[in-house]
Amino acid sequence: DPCRNFHCKRGKVCHEDKQGNPHCICQDPAACPSTKDYEHVCGTDNRTYGGTCQLFGTKCQLEGTKMGRQLHLDYMGSCKYIPPCTDYEVDQFPLRMRDWLKNILMQYYERDLNTSGILTEKQRNKVKKIYQNDKRLVAGDHTVELLLHDFEKNYHMYVYPVHWQFHQLDQHPVDRLLTHSELAPLRASLVPMEHCITRFFQECDGDQDKLIALKEWCHCFGIKE
């Protein structure tokens, strides 16, 4: 099978031509496998798609058009009303996001105590110090004042989680710049719960080049140069 090890980007599938050579063609959205309701996704056109297969297949068919360039995965789940993010909320958002990233790393660390594999040994050594210092502020909902106080008092504990998340996302390619598609796995899963995340990332892009550099990312989270 010439298509066995032939890779196509999302929205395209391998097709064998008459000469037996593999090449990529757009996925027919109608031919995508059926999905459950919880697998539906919302596109940036505010239309609900049966899954990412349908969304990226549709985007591929619109390739070369303005609509195709603008269509991306907006968030997981069927399209719903997302309230606008106020100036006050976007100011407070980095506090919650920093705390969330820190808590994720600590959860990974706890899991690795029993069965290692999520974090590397170097990462575990860094998170160990954060984990040991975090017993005062337990995971959960906290007031803005408490989160701000914790950040100011334990600033060093928040630097690594912010850097760690950037490098987790910076994969295609690894170039110290985050594209829309690299941000999508994080942003798309959080939009229904954190309606400020889209505006937050837009405002992180200080030079408006549609790329978030490490310096811009850290600045958004209040990490000093």
Order of alpha helices (4+ residues) and beta strands (2+ residues): beta-beta-beta-beta-alpha-alpha-beta-alpha-alpha-alpha-alpha-beta-alpha-alpha-beta-alpha
